[in-house]
Amino acid sequence: MVSTTTALPADALALLRARVDGTVLVEGAHGYAESFAPFNTSVVQRPAVVVVAESVADVVHAVRCAADLGLRVAVQSTGHGIGRPADGALLVVTSRLRRVRVDPVNRTAFVGAGNRWGDVLPLAQEHGLAPVLGSSPLVGCVGFTLGGGVGWLARRYGFGSDNAVAFDVVTPDGSLVRASAHDNPELFWALRGVGGGPFGVVVGMEIALHPLSRLYAGNLYYPAELAGEVARRWRDWVAGAPEELSSSVVLMQYPPAPEVPEALRGRSFAVVRGAWCGDAAQGTELLDDWRRWRTPLVDAWADMPFGEVGSISHDPVDPMPAYVTTEQLDSLPDEALDLFVDGWQEHLDGERLVVLAELRQLGGAVRRGGADAANDRARSAEYCLEYVTVAADEARAHAVERHYTQTRDRLAPFVTGATYLNFTEGAEKAARTASAAGGAAWQRLRTLKSTLDPANRFCHGFVVPPFDVPLAGVDVPRPRQG
């Protein structure tokens, strides 16, 4: 049985502190809450004990101690994308496991569990190489990759998980193993896309790098009242687009934040956003099609060093109480685009309820790499939708959740039912894990889980129950109707 207690016996706590070099904290201790403060401040957790690991050996000892005590284990690094709160669990914080080593000859990099993309990017660029990262250099490399990892190179080089070469993993029994195509290949398969939490603690990984030093990328900003027209035109523009183009249409109200360019602060726009990783002249020609259609209010597509990729999305740099939801679509009929726009237009007390609504084109290498992937179902759609908002108080948070539910209900006739897991958090991440995988992949994941963690002690990230654990609260993959 797995314990649900929030109190750790004094002798067990003393033994844990004697075994690890890192920081061991319980509720009430100085620095307890700060040690696992999430990027999303709406997340509230009360772990029974926190181990801020200084080394891989600390992770091994923490996991073995948790096994001895029957404690559940949760994992956190940079605090992005948290699933079920770690209440009553032993929380392993890997943020101090930071080590980056670039191999320019083999075009690979080793990355520690605590590293962010901003640690890797400049070192890779010294050799004209690029990692397949997301939109923000502040996001943790390992968590991003374990959940799939979509970014501005996705259609050309696939998800971040496709570019994982190997993982170093502490499994639920406390063993340190290597997972690659040759070593523990079934674990390697599972970690690439549905690996955030169910199968152990990833303490480092090796990833592929690609020869790329420049992008033609950025944003075209159009008036918010043209949202419907811009969305329809973007849908037609990306039909048959070359794989070198990864793009999205974004409806966004920019905050008055210092990281946002002054011309955008506090204003709403319909935005054509993305990156072209091919010949710059060809990329310019593609974007000129928009410029000829209508002159944008702000034209911020330009040739840039790849090291500036984080400037494309203007992602927030400070923690905030964010709420997200997502869906995937195979096509975008006008009715679906109208609902997409309407979902962004809703206001509460004179303020826009949804800060950002985004439709990304997938396909290309994302779809090709999904043929035998653990998250195969989440990679077959052509488009991925995401809504993001900020809710500083409980009343607004409830309003946002109701709005998300209503919007998803209205979109139900058009969506595939699959989920890109990195665009989920909290209860939604737990409930929708299974919908990232097709039926065969889901059974394969559960088989591995039943072997590695039959007691389901690792149940706070993506939720993959072993066969002896009920599926309550988990959306199981089902065939599409109609």
C-alpha positions as CSV (number, residue, x, y, z in Angstrom):
1,M,0.0,0.0,0.0
2,V,1.1,3.6,-0.7
3,S,1.0,5.9,2.2
4,T,-1.0,9.1,2.1
5,T,0.3,10.6,5.3
6,T,1.8,14.1,5.4
7,A,3.9,13.3,8.5
8,L,7.3,11.6,8.1
9,P,8.6,9.6,11.2
10,A,11.5,11.4,12.9
11,D,13.8,8.4,12.5
12,A,13.1,8.1,8.8
13,L,13.7,11.8,8.3
14,A,17.0,11.6,10.2
15,L,18.1,8.6,8.0
16,L,17.2,10.5,4.8
17,R,19.2,13.5,5.9
18,A,22.1,11.3,6.7
19,R,22.1,9.7,3.3
20,V,21.8,12.8,1.0
21,D,24.0,15.8,0.5
22,G,21.2,18.0,-0.7
23,T,18.5,19.8,1.3
24,V,15.8,17.8,3.1
25,L,12.8,19.9,4.2
26,V,9.4,19.2,5.8
27,E,6.5,21.5,6.2
28,G,7.2,24.3,8.7
29,A,10.9,24.3,8.0
30,H,12.6,27.4,6.7
31,G,12.7,27.4,2.9
32,Y,10.2,24.5,2.6
33,A,7.7,26.3,0.2
34,E,10.4,28.2,-1.6
35,S,12.2,25.0,-2.5
36,F,9.4,23.9,-4.8
37,A,7.8,27.2,-5.8
38,P,6.2,26.5,-9.2
39,F,6.3,28.9,-12.2
40,N,2.5,28.6,-12.2
41,T,1.6,30.2,-8.9
42,S,-1.9,28.9,-9.0
43,V,-0.5,25.5,-8.1
44,V,-0.6,24.7,-4.3
45,Q,1.3,21.6,-3.0
46,R,2.1,20.1,0.5
47,P,4.6,17.4,0.1
48,A,5.4,15.3,3.1
49,V,9.1,15.8,2.5
50,V,11.2,17.7,-0.1
51,V,14.6,16.5,-1.2
52,V,16.5,19.2,-3.2
53,A,19.1,16.9,-4.8
54,E,22.7,18.0,-5.1
55,S,23.7,14.9,-7.1
56,V,22.3,11.8,-8.9
57,A,23.2,9.8,-5.8
58,D,20.9,12.0,-3.8
59,V,18.0,11.1,-6.2
60,V,18.8,7.4,-5.8
61,H,18.8,7.6,-2.0
62,A,15.6,9.6,-2.0
63,V,13.7,7.2,-4.2
64,R,15.0,4.2,-2.2
65,C,13.9,5.8,1.0
66,A,10.5,6.5,-0.4
67,A,10.2,2.9,-1.4
68,D,11.1,1.8,2.1
69,L,8.4,4.1,3.6
70,G,5.7,3.4,1.0
71,L,5.7,7.1,0.0
72,R,4.5,8.3,-3.3
73,V,7.2,10.2,-5.3
74,A,6.8,13.4,-7.3
75,V,9.4,15.1,-9.4
76,Q,10.0,18.8,-10.1
77,S,12.8,20.7,-11.7
78,T,12.0,24.2,-13.1
79,G,8.4,24.2,-11.9
80,H,6.7,24.2,-15.3
81,G,3.8,21.9,-16.2
82,I,3.0,20.4,-12.8
83,G,0.5,17.6,-12.7
84,R,-1.3,16.4,-9.6
85,P,-0.1,18.3,-6.5
86,A,2.6,16.4,-4.5
87,D,0.5,16.4,-1.3
88,G,1.7,13.8,1.1
89,A,4.5,12.6,-1.3
90,L,8.3,12.7,-1.3
91,L,9.1,15.5,-3.8
92,V,12.4,15.2,-5.5
93,V,13.6,18.6,-6.8
94,T,16.2,18.2,-9.5
95,S,16.9,21.9,-10.2
96,R,20.5,21.8,-9.0
97,L,21.4,18.9,-11.3
98,R,22.9,21.3,-13.9
99,R,25.5,20.2,-16.4
100,V,25.7,20.9,-20.1
101,R,28.3,19.3,-22.4
102,V,28.2,19.8,-26.1
103,D,29.9,17.4,-28.5
104,P,30.2,19.3,-31.8
105,V,31.7,16.3,-33.7
106,N,28.7,14.0,-33.0
107,R,26.3,16.9,-32.9
108,T,24.9,16.0,-29.5
109,A,24.6,17.5,-26.0
110,F,24.3,16.1,-22.5
111,V,21.9,18.1,-20.4
112,G,21.2,17.7,-16.7
113,A,17.8,17.5,-15.2
114,G,18.0,21.0,-13.8
115,N,19.1,22.8,-17.0
116,R,17.0,25.2,-18.9
117,W,17.2,25.7,-22.7
118,G,18.9,29.0,-22.0
119,D,21.8,27.1,-20.6
120,V,22.2,24.9,-23.7
121,L,21.4,27.4,-26.5
122,P,24.6,29.6,-26.3
123,L,26.9,26.6,-25.9
124,A,25.4,24.9,-29.0
125,Q,25.5,28.1,-31.0
126,E,29.2,28.4,-30.5
127,H,29.5,25.5,-32.9
128,G,26.6,26.6,-35.2
129,L,24.3,23.9,-33.7
130,A,20.8,24.2,-32.4
131,P,18.7,22.1,-30.0
132,V,15.1,21.4,-30.7
133,L,13.7,23.6,-27.9
134,G,10.4,25.3,-27.2
135,S,9.4,28.9,-27.3
136,S,11.0,30.0,-24.0
137,P,14.6,29.5,-23.0
138,L,13.4,29.5,-19.3
139,V,11.7,26.1,-19.6
140,G,13.5,23.0,-18.3
141,C,15.0,20.9,-21.0
142,V,14.1,17.5,-19.6
143,G,10.5,18.2,-18.7
144,F,9.9,19.8,-22.1
145,T,11.3,16.7,-23.8
146,L,9.5,14.1,-21.7
147,G,6.2,15.7,-22.6
148,G,6.9,15.7,-26.3
149,G,8.3,19.2,-26.8
150,V,6.9,21.4,-29.6
151,G,8.8,24.5,-30.8
152,W,9.7,26.5,-33.8
153,L,11.6,23.7,-35.4
154,A,8.9,21.1,-35.0
155,R,7.7,20.6,-38.6
156,R,11.3,20.3,-39.8
157,Y,12.9,18.3,-36.9
158,G,10.0,16.9,-35.0
159,F,9.2,17.1,-31.3
160,G,12.0,17.5,-28.8
161,S,11.4,13.9,-27.8
162,D,12.3,12.8,-31.3
163,N,15.7,14.3,-30.7
164,A,16.4,12.5,-27.5
165,V,19.3,10.0,-27.8
166,A,19.4,8.6,-24.3
167,F,18.1,9.2,-20.8
168,D,19.7,8.6,-17.4
169,V,16.9,7.4,-15.1
170,V,16.4,6.5,-11.5
171,T,13.6,3.9,-11.7
172,P,11.0,3.4,-9.0
173,D,13.1,0.7,-7.2
174,G,16.0,3.2,-6.9
175,S,18.2,1.7,-9.7
176,L,20.1,4.1,-12.0
177,V,19.8,3.0,-15.6
178,R,20.5,4.2,-19.1
179,A,17.6,4.2,-21.5
180,S,18.4,4.4,-25.2
181,A,17.6,2.6,-28.4
182,H,20.0,-0.2,-27.3
183,D,19.7,-0.1,-23.5
184,N,16.3,-0.5,-21.9
185,P,14.6,0.3,-25.2
186,E,11.0,-0.1,-23.9
187,L,11.7,2.6,-21.2
188,F,13.3,4.8,-23.8
189,W,10.3,4.5,-26.0
190,A,7.9,5.4,-23.1
191,L,10.0,8.4,-21.9
192,R,9.8,10.1,-25.3
193,G,6.4,11.7,-25.1
194,V,4.7,10.3,-22.0
195,G,7.7,10.2,-19.7
196,G,7.0,13.1,-17.3
197,G,6.7,11.2,-14.0
198,P,5.3,7.7,-14.3
199,F,8.5,5.7,-14.9
200,G,11.1,7.3,-12.6
201,V,13.3,10.3,-12.2
202,V,15.2,11.4,-15.3
203,V,18.4,12.9,-14.0
204,G,20.0,13.7,-17.4
205,M,19.7,13.2,-21.1
206,E,21.6,13.2,-24.3
207,I,20.0,15.0,-27.3
208,A,20.7,15.6,-31.0
209,L,21.7,19.0,-32.2
210,H,21.2,20.3,-35.8
211,P,23.4,22.6,-37.9
212,L,21.5,25.9,-37.8
213,S,22.7,29.3,-36.8
214,R,20.0,31.7,-38.3
215,L,16.2,31.9,-38.6
216,Y,13.8,34.0,-40.5
217,A,11.2,34.5,-37.8
218,G,9.0,36.7,-35.8
219,N,5.5,38.2,-35.8
220,L,3.1,40.2,-38.0
221,Y,0.6,42.1,-35.9
222,Y,-2.8,42.9,-37.3
223,P,-5.8,44.7,-35.7
224,A,-7.7,42.5,-33.2
225,E,-10.9,43.2,-35.1
226,L,-9.5,41.2,-38.1
227,A,-9.0,38.1,-36.0
228,G,-11.5,36.0,-38.0
229,E,-10.0,37.1,-41.4
230,V,-6.5,36.5,-40.2
231,A,-7.3,33.1,-38.9
232,R,-9.0,32.0,-42.2
233,R,-6.1,33.4,-44.2
234,W,-3.5,31.6,-42.1
235,R,-5.4,28.3,-42.5
236,D,-5.3,28.7,-46.3
237,W,-1.6,30.0,-46.2
238,V,-0.2,27.0,-44.3
239,A,-2.0,24.4,-46.5
240,G,0.9,22.5,-48.1
241,A,3.5,24.7,-46.5
242,P,7.1,23.5,-46.6
243,E,8.3,21.8,-43.5
244,E,10.9,24.5,-42.9
245,L,8.0,26.7,-41.8
246,S,6.5,26.2,-38.3
247,S,3.9,28.8,-37.6
248,S,0.8,29.7,-35.7
249,V,-2.0,32.3,-35.6
250,V,-2.2,34.0,-32.2
251,L,-5.0,36.1,-30.7
252,M,-3.4,37.9,-27.8
253,Q,-3.7,40.7,-25.4
254,Y,-0.2,41.7,-24.4
255,P,0.4,42.6,-20.7
256,P,2.1,45.9,-19.8
257,A,5.2,43.9,-18.9
258,P,8.8,45.1,-19.5
259,E,9.8,42.0,-21.6
260,V,7.1,43.0,-24.1
261,P,8.1,45.7,-26.7
262,E,6.6,49.0,-25.9
263,A,4.5,49.2,-29.0
264,L,2.6,46.1,-27.9
265,R,2.1,46.6,-24.2
266,G,-1.5,46.4,-23.1
267,R,-2.9,46.0,-26.7
268,S,-4.7,43.2,-28.5
269,F,-3.7,41.8,-31.8
270,A,-4.3,39.0,-34.3
271,V,-0.7,37.7,-34.9
272,V,0.9,35.6,-37.6
273,R,3.9,34.0,-35.7
274,G,6.5,31.5,-36.5
275,A,9.9,30.6,-37.9
276,W,11.4,29.6,-41.2
277,C,14.6,27.5,-40.9
278,G,15.4,27.4,-44.7
279,D,16.8,29.9,-47.1
280,A,16.0,33.4,-45.8
281,A,15.1,34.8,-49.2
282,Q,12.5,32.1,-49.6
283,G,11.2,32.8,-46.2
284,T,10.9,36.5,-47.0
285,E,8.9,35.6,-50.1
286,L,6.5,33.5,-48.1
287,L,5.8,36.4,-45.6
288,D,5.6,39.0,-48.4
289,D,2.3,37.2,-49.3
290,W,0.9,38.6,-46.0
291,R,2.4,42.0,-46.5
292,R,0.8,42.3,-49.9
293,W,-2.6,41.3,-48.4
294,R,-2.5,44.0,-45.7
295,T,0.2,46.1,-44.2
296,P,0.6,44.9,-40.6
297,L,0.4,47.4,-37.7
298,V,3.8,46.0,-36.7
299,D,6.1,43.9,-38.9
300,A,8.5,42.0,-36.7
301,W,9.5,39.1,-39.0
302,A,13.2,39.3,-39.7
303,D,16.4,37.3,-40.2
304,M,17.9,36.7,-36.8
305,P,20.5,34.6,-35.0
306,F,19.1,31.3,-33.8
307,G,20.3,32.3,-30.3
308,E,17.4,34.9,-30.3
309,V,14.7,32.3,-30.8
310,G,13.2,33.2,-27.4
311,S,12.2,36.6,-28.7
312,I,9.6,35.2,-31.1
313,S,6.9,34.4,-28.5
314,H,7.6,37.0,-25.8
315,D,6.8,34.3,-23.2
316,P,6.5,35.6,-19.6
317,V,9.7,35.6,-17.5
318,D,8.1,35.9,-14.0
319,P,5.9,33.3,-12.3
320,M,2.2,33.9,-12.5
321,P,-1.2,32.2,-11.9
322,A,-1.8,30.7,-15.3
323,Y,-4.6,28.5,-16.6
324,V,-4.3,26.5,-19.8
325,T,-6.3,24.1,-21.9
326,T,-5.8,22.5,-25.3
327,E,-7.4,20.5,-28.1
328,Q,-6.3,19.1,-31.5
329,L,-8.0,19.3,-34.9
330,D,-7.5,17.6,-38.3
331,S,-9.1,20.5,-40.2
332,L,-10.3,24.1,-39.6
333,P,-13.7,24.7,-41.2
334,D,-15.0,28.2,-40.8
335,E,-17.3,27.1,-38.0
336,A,-14.3,25.9,-35.9
337,L,-12.4,29.1,-36.6
338,D,-15.4,31.1,-35.5
339,L,-15.5,29.2,-32.2
340,F,-11.7,29.6,-31.8
341,V,-12.1,33.4,-32.1
342,D,-15.2,33.5,-29.9
343,G,-13.4,31.7,-27.2
344,W,-10.9,34.5,-27.1
345,Q,-13.5,37.3,-27.3
346,E,-15.2,36.5,-23.9
347,H,-14.9,39.3,-21.3
348,L,-15.5,39.4,-17.6
349,D,-16.0,42.7,-15.7
350,G,-14.7,44.5,-18.7
351,E,-11.5,42.5,-19.1
352,R,-10.7,39.8,-21.6
353,L,-11.1,36.4,-20.0
354,V,-8.6,34.6,-22.2
355,V,-5.2,36.3,-22.7
356,L,-3.9,34.1,-25.5
357,A,-5.5,31.8,-28.1
358,E,-3.2,30.0,-30.4
359,L,-3.5,27.6,-33.3
360,R,-0.2,25.9,-34.3
361,Q,0.3,23.8,-37.4
362,L,1.8,20.4,-36.7
363,G,2.2,17.8,-39.5
364,G,5.5,17.4,-41.2
365,A,8.2,15.7,-39.0
366,V,5.8,15.7,-36.1
367,R,3.4,13.4,-37.8
368,R,6.2,11.3,-39.4
369,G,7.9,10.7,-36.1
370,G,4.6,9.6,-34.4
371,A,4.2,6.3,-36.2
372,D,5.7,4.3,-33.3
373,A,5.7,6.9,-30.6
374,A,4.3,6.6,-27.1
375,N,2.2,9.7,-27.8
376,D,1.3,8.6,-31.3
377,R,-2.3,9.8,-31.1
378,A,-1.3,13.4,-30.1
379,R,0.9,13.6,-33.2
380,S,-1.5,12.7,-36.0
381,A,-3.5,16.0,-36.0
382,E,-2.7,18.9,-38.3
383,Y,-3.4,21.6,-35.7
384,C,-3.0,22.1,-32.0
385,L,-5.0,24.7,-30.1
386,E,-4.1,26.3,-26.8
387,Y,-5.9,28.8,-24.6
388,V,-3.9,30.6,-21.8
389,T,-5.1,33.1,-19.2
390,V,-4.1,34.6,-15.9
391,A,-6.4,34.6,-12.9
392,A,-5.1,36.3,-9.8
393,D,-8.2,35.5,-7.7
394,E,-10.5,32.6,-7.1
395,A,-13.6,34.1,-8.7
396,R,-11.8,34.7,-11.9
397,A,-10.2,31.3,-11.8
398,H,-13.6,29.6,-11.6
399,A,-14.9,31.8,-14.4
400,V,-11.9,30.7,-16.6
401,E,-12.5,27.0,-15.8
402,R,-16.2,27.3,-16.7
403,H,-15.3,29.2,-19.9
404,Y,-12.7,26.6,-20.9
405,T,-15.2,23.8,-20.4
406,Q,-17.9,25.5,-22.4
407,T,-15.5,26.3,-25.2
408,R,-14.2,22.8,-25.4
409,D,-17.8,21.5,-25.5
410,R,-18.6,23.8,-28.4
411,L,-15.4,22.6,-30.2
412,A,-16.2,18.9,-29.6
413,P,-17.6,18.2,-33.2
414,F,-14.3,19.4,-34.7
415,V,-11.6,18.0,-32.4
416,T,-9.8,14.7,-32.5
417,G,-9.9,14.0,-28.8
418,A,-6.1,13.7,-28.6
419,T,-4.0,15.8,-26.2
420,Y,-0.6,17.4,-26.5
421,L,0.4,16.9,-22.9
422,N,2.8,19.8,-22.4
423,F,-0.2,22.1,-22.8
424,T,-1.9,20.7,-19.8
425,E,-1.5,21.1,-16.0
426,G,-3.0,19.9,-12.8
427,A,-6.1,17.7,-12.9
428,E,-6.4,18.1,-16.7
429,K,-2.9,16.7,-17.2
430,A,-3.8,13.7,-15.0
431,A,-7.1,13.0,-16.6
432,R,-6.0,13.4,-20.2
433,T,-2.6,11.6,-20.2
434,A,-4.2,8.5,-21.9
435,S,-5.6,10.6,-24.7
436,A,-2.1,11.3,-26.0
437,A,-1.7,7.6,-26.9
438,G,-3.5,5.3,-29.2
439,G,-5.0,2.1,-27.8
440,A,-2.0,-0.1,-28.5
441,A,0.5,2.4,-27.2
442,W,-1.6,2.9,-24.1
443,Q,-1.6,-0.8,-23.3
444,R,2.1,-0.9,-23.9
445,L,2.6,2.0,-21.5
446,R,0.5,0.3,-18.8
447,T,2.5,-2.9,-19.3
448,L,5.8,-1.1,-18.7
449,K,4.3,0.7,-15.7
450,S,3.0,-2.5,-14.2
451,T,6.6,-3.9,-14.4
452,L,8.4,-0.8,-13.1
453,D,6.0,0.6,-10.6
454,P,3.2,-1.9,-9.7
455,A,2.3,0.1,-6.5
456,N,1.8,3.3,-8.6
457,R,4.0,5.4,-6.3
458,F,5.0,7.6,-9.2
459,C,1.6,9.1,-9.9
460,H,2.0,12.9,-9.8
461,G,3.0,13.8,-13.4
462,F,1.5,12.1,-16.4
463,V,-0.8,9.4,-15.1
464,V,-0.2,5.9,-16.4
465,P,-1.9,3.4,-14.0
466,P,-0.5,-0.1,-13.7
467,F,-3.1,-2.8,-14.5
468,D,-3.9,-3.5,-10.9
469,V,-4.9,0.2,-10.3
470,P,-8.4,1.5,-11.2
471,L,-8.7,4.0,-14.0
472,A,-10.9,6.4,-12.1
473,G,-10.5,9.9,-13.4
474,V,-8.5,8.9,-16.4
475,D,-9.8,9.4,-19.9
476,V,-9.1,6.1,-21.8
477,P,-8.5,6.3,-25.5
478,R,-11.6,5.5,-27.5
479,P,-12.2,5.2,-31.3
480,R,-13.5,8.4,-32.9
481,Q,-17.2,8.4,-33.7
482,G,-18.5,9.3,-37.1
